[in-house]
Amino acid sequence: GDVLDGYLRTDGVWLFTRNKRFYKTNNERECAERCEAERNFNCRAFLFTREKLQCLTLAENSRMTLMFDSSDAALYEKRIYLLQCKRGIGMDYRGTEAKTWRGIPCQKWAEKTPHHGKYTPENHPDAGLDENYCRNPDGDENGPWCYTTDPATRFDYCNIPECEGQLMHVGEGECMQCNGEDYHGEVSRTESGLECQRWDAQEPHMHGFTLKHFPEKDLKMNYCRNPDGDVRPWCFTTSPTKRWEYCSIPRCTAQPPVSGPSSQCLSGTGEDYRGRIAVTESGNTCQHWNMQSPHKHGWAPDRYPCKGLEENYCRNPDGEKRPWCFTTDSSIRWEYCALPHCDRAEQGTAGMSCVAVQVPLSEDCYQDKGQSYRGTTSITVSGKICQAWNSMFPHRHEKTPDKFPDADLRENYCRNPDGDSSPWCFTTDPSVTWEYCNLKKCDDDAQE
């Protein structure tokens, strides 16, 4: 298979690591090949920057060092070093368990006290004898073991669970439709074998995905779910060093059930709109969904098979207030589309074709500094979704509804509670605290 199949990818992060090597490569696959061929150290992961095409092979992964945000980077970690379970007798186990089944800490493989062992990193360079992690260098039928730090106990076995018993074990007939937004199964481990954190818990990771805020998303126990319209179900993990991870749930082979007829006009927020209008409300032609130029984006049709992302037609794949599209104008990333309302289309005479008309919005612009703006726009100038004002995730702040009772800090709508130059909001992007909103200033002669 592809060399990248052996790696787990995490976008937008960077690792703090001292033992690394820099290379110039054209893509992620070439960087992975550098990692596989690395001889200066045991390569557990690599970082790839898309703009500079820079490749960094790393001796450490996210379980061993600090991780922080970096928008341009993608981290690829070898899956074998992330698994916390063993297959068979565990000769390929490369997890970080470092105590015996009795709880005695393991002795480092490179040390000679309190026990002088024959299994050392020098004698067995391919056995993964790092630090004091449990390993099985001699093929012991009882599984991974280690020399112990107890002088009275030379070695003992480690309590490593079987992968077959816990890793992504799905029930018979359990699968997901589309992107798993409606998945209600009981898988509760990530694709690397980490146990999921309960949705009603805030440790080890604080978050805003609670049953109170998302009552319709079935956030039960610690089951994998997709409450935010991601590519597939995921969960926060119980590992302090890994905030979240996707779950490995197979896609159903049968076609998803049709929830209702697709619409050729605008009804509600237009998530079921499947018409062929491909022009924005200002007259810009829409960019094809399967294209990455002039605007790069993540809404690829193969990643979201049930969103109707055909050609360059206006769609609403993310629950926006109405259908939109990326534009072919490099200076304008995206815009809403002007679509005929279904109630107006139904009133039209038979045989007449629908004409796209611009639907005026009562609060589509702001006056002065926008302190009186009370519209429902919740998107920033760069296209980021706004964080709810009463939420402390992902950004903690002081601009709360109770402290600014006259600022109308409802939901996640753009507002200007502090007299800034224009309406703004905190963003749901952990790496960007706040941004101004994608709003125009009203013309001086605009009618109220």
SVG drawing of the C-alpha trace seen along z (x, -y; Angstrom):
<svg xmlns="http://www.w3.org/2000/svg" viewBox="-50 -59 75 78">
<polyline fill="none" stroke="black" stroke-width="0.4" points="0.0,0.0 0.8,-3.7 3.7,-4.6 1.5,-7.1 -1.0,-4.4 1.3,-3.6 1.0,-7.2 -1.6,-9.1 -2.0,-12.7 -2.9,-15.7 -3.2,-19.1 -2.2,-22.4 0.2,-21.2 4.0,-21.3 6.1,-19.2 8.7,-20.5 11.6,-18.1 15.4,-18.4 16.3,-15.3 15.3,-16.1 16.6,-16.3 15.7,-18.8 15.1,-17.8 13.7,-19.5 11.0,-17.4 8.2,-18.0 5.4,-16.3 4.4,-14.2 5.2,-10.9 8.8,-11.9 9.0,-13.0 7.6,-9.7 10.3,-7.9 12.9,-10.1 11.5,-9.0 11.6,-5.3 15.2,-5.6 16.4,-7.7 19.5,-6.3 20.5,-9.1 17.8,-8.0 14.6,-6.0 12.1,-8.1 8.7,-8.0 7.1,-10.9 7.6,-13.7 6.4,-17.3 5.7,-18.7 5.1,-22.4 3.0,-23.0 4.3,-26.4 8.0,-25.9 7.9,-22.2 10.0,-21.5 10.4,-18.0 11.4,-17.4 12.0,-13.8 11.5,-13.4 12.7,-11.0 9.7,-11.8 5.9,-11.8 3.0,-13.4 3.1,-10.9 6.7,-11.9 6.8,-15.7 4.9,-18.9 2.6,-19.8 1.4,-23.3 -0.5,-25.0 1.1,-25.7 -1.4,-26.5 0.9,-25.5 2.2,-22.2 0.9,-18.7 2.2,-16.1 2.4,-12.5 3.0,-9.9 3.8,-6.2 0.8,-4.3 2.8,-1.5 4.2,-4.0 0.7,-5.2 -0.9,-1.8 -1.4,-1.2 -2.4,2.5 -0.5,5.6 -1.1,7.9 -0.3,11.5 2.6,11.8 3.5,8.1 6.9,8.3 5.9,5.2 4.4,3.3 5.9,-0.2 3.6,-1.8 4.6,-3.7 3.6,-1.4 6.5,-1.5 5.4,0.5 4.7,4.2 1.3,5.7 2.0,5.4 2.7,1.6 6.5,1.8 8.3,-0.8 10.4,0.6 14.2,0.2 15.6,-1.6 16.9,0.8 20.2,-1.0 20.9,-1.0 22.6,1.8 21.2,1.3 19.6,2.8 19.7,5.5 22.4,6.3 20.3,7.5 21.5,8.9 18.7,7.1 20.0,3.6 19.5,1.0 23.0,1.8 22.5,5.6 19.0,5.4 18.7,2.2 15.5,3.2 13.6,4.3 12.5,0.7 14.2,0.8 13.5,-2.9 13.5,-4.4 11.9,-1.9 8.9,-1.0 7.6,2.6 8.8,4.7 9.2,8.3 12.7,8.5 13.0,12.3 9.6,13.3 8.3,14.4 4.9,16.2 3.6,14.2 4.0,10.9 5.8,7.7 7.9,7.4 10.7,5.3 13.5,5.4 12.1,3.9 13.5,1.2 12.9,3.6 16.2,5.4 14.3,8.4 12.4,8.8 14.7,9.2 11.9,8.9 8.1,9.1 5.4,9.0 3.3,5.9 -0.4,5.6 -0.9,4.7 -4.4,5.2 -5.1,7.1 -5.8,5.0 -8.4,7.5 -10.4,7.1 -10.5,3.3 -9.3,1.6 -12.2,0.2 -14.4,3.3 -17.6,2.5 -20.8,4.5 -22.3,6.6 -23.8,4.4 -22.5,1.3 -21.4,-1.3 -21.8,-5.0 -23.7,-6.8 -22.3,-9.8 -19.9,-11.4 -21.4,-9.8 -23.4,-12.8 -26.1,-10.3 -23.9,-7.6 -25.3,-6.2 -23.0,-3.2 -20.9,-2.3 -17.3,-2.5 -15.4,-4.2 -11.8,-4.0 -9.9,-6.0 -8.1,-4.7 -4.9,-4.4 -6.5,-2.5 -6.9,-5.4 -9.9,-5.3 -12.4,-8.1 -13.1,-10.7 -16.7,-10.9 -18.6,-13.8 -19.8,-14.9 -16.3,-15.1 -13.9,-18.1 -10.7,-16.1 -8.1,-15.7 -9.5,-18.0 -11.9,-20.9 -14.4,-21.4 -17.8,-22.8 -19.4,-19.7 -21.8,-18.9 -25.3,-17.5 -26.6,-20.9 -25.2,-22.7 -25.8,-19.9 -28.9,-18.1 -29.6,-16.5 -26.2,-15.1 -26.6,-12.0 -23.4,-12.7 -23.7,-9.6 -21.0,-8.0 -17.7,-8.2 -19.0,-6.9 -17.5,-8.3 -19.7,-11.0 -19.6,-13.7 -21.3,-16.7 -19.6,-19.4 -19.9,-18.1 -16.4,-16.8 -15.2,-14.2 -16.1,-11.3 -16.8,-10.5 -14.2,-11.4 -13.8,-11.9 -11.6,-13.6 -9.1,-11.0 -8.2,-10.1 -4.5,-10.8 -3.4,-14.2 -1.0,-14.5 -3.6,-13.8 -6.6,-16.1 -8.8,-14.3 -8.6,-11.7 -10.9,-10.2 -12.5,-6.8 -12.2,-4.0 -15.8,-3.2 -16.5,-1.6 -18.8,-3.3 -22.0,-1.5 -22.0,0.2 -25.7,-0.5 -26.8,-3.9 -28.0,-6.2 -31.7,-6.6 -33.2,-9.6 -34.5,-11.9 -36.7,-13.9 -36.8,-15.3 -34.0,-17.6 -35.0,-21.1 -34.6,-23.3 -35.4,-26.5 -34.4,-28.0 -36.2,-26.5 -35.0,-27.2 -31.2,-27.3 -31.0,-25.5 -29.1,-22.4 -31.3,-20.3 -30.9,-22.7 -29.7,-20.7 -30.4,-23.3 -27.9,-24.4 -27.4,-28.1 -23.6,-28.7 -23.4,-32.5 -23.0,-34.5 -25.3,-37.3 -22.8,-39.9 -22.4,-38.1 -19.2,-36.2 -19.0,-32.7 -18.6,-29.9 -15.4,-27.8 -15.8,-24.0 -15.9,-22.1 -13.3,-19.6 -10.9,-22.4 -8.3,-24.0 -7.8,-27.2 -8.0,-30.1 -9.0,-29.1 -7.8,-26.1 -10.4,-24.4 -11.5,-21.2 -14.9,-20.7 -13.9,-18.0 -16.8,-16.0 -15.1,-12.6 -14.8,-13.7 -18.4,-14.7 -20.3,-12.3 -23.8,-13.4 -23.5,-17.1 -24.3,-17.4 -21.0,-19.1 -21.4,-18.7 -19.8,-20.9 -19.7,-24.5 -23.4,-24.7 -24.3,-26.7 -24.6,-24.5 -24.8,-24.7 -22.6,-21.8 -21.8,-23.3 -25.2,-24.6 -24.6,-28.2 -27.7,-30.5 -28.1,-29.9 -26.2,-28.3 -22.9,-29.7 -19.8,-28.9 -16.1,-29.7 -15.7,-32.2 -13.4,-32.3 -12.3,-35.8 -9.0,-35.3 -9.7,-38.4 -13.1,-37.1 -12.9,-33.7 -16.6,-33.0 -20.0,-34.6 -23.7,-33.7 -25.8,-32.8 -29.1,-34.5 -31.6,-31.8 -35.4,-31.8 -37.5,-31.2 -39.6,-28.1 -42.8,-30.0 -42.3,-32.4 -41.5,-29.7 -44.7,-27.9 -46.7,-31.0 -45.3,-31.3 -47.4,-30.1 -46.8,-26.7 -44.2,-26.5 -42.4,-29.6 -38.7,-29.2 -37.5,-30.3 -35.4,-33.4 -32.8,-33.9 -33.6,-37.1 -31.5,-38.7 -33.2,-38.3 -32.7,-41.5 -31.4,-40.9 -32.6,-43.3 -29.1,-43.4 -26.7,-42.8 -24.5,-45.8 -23.5,-47.8 -23.6,-51.6 -20.8,-53.6 -18.7,-51.1 -21.4,-48.5 -22.2,-48.7 -25.9,-48.7 -25.6,-45.7 -28.1,-43.0 -27.8,-40.7 -27.1,-37.0 -23.8,-36.9 -21.4,-34.5 -18.5,-34.2 -15.2,-36.2 -13.4,-37.9 -11.2,-34.8 -14.2,-32.4 -13.8,-31.1 -16.9,-30.3 -17.5,-32.4 -17.3,-31.0 -20.5,-31.4 -20.2,-34.4 -21.2,-32.3 -18.6,-29.6 -15.1,-29.5 -13.9,-27.0 -11.5,-27.2 -10.8,-30.7 -11.4,-31.9 -12.5,-35.6 -14.3,-38.3 -16.8,-39.4 -19.8,-37.5 -23.5,-38.3 -23.8,-38.9 -20.9,-41.4 -22.2,-43.2 -26.0,-43.0 -26.7,-45.8 -24.5,-44.3 -27.0,-41.5 -24.3,-38.8 -26.6,-36.1 -25.5,-32.7 -22.3,-33.3 -23.5,-36.3 -21.0,-39.1 -21.1,-42.0 -19.1,-45.0 -19.4,-45.1 -16.2,-47.1 -16.4,-49.9 -13.9,-48.4 -13.8,-49.6 -16.4,-47.1 -18.3,-44.0 -16.1,-41.0 -16.1,-37.7 -13.9,-35.1 -13.3,-32.2 -13.6,-28.4 -10.1,-28.1 -7.8,-27.4 -4.9,-29.2 -6.9,-32.5 -8.4,-34.2 -10.6,-36.7 -11.2,-38.4 -13.4,-41.1 -16.6,-39.7 -17.4,-39.4 -19.8,-42.4 -20.1,-45.5 -20.6,-49.0 -24.0,-50.4 -24.1,-53.1 -24.7,-56.5 -28.0,-56.9 -29.1,-53.3 -32.7,-53.0 -33.4,-51.7"/>
</svg>
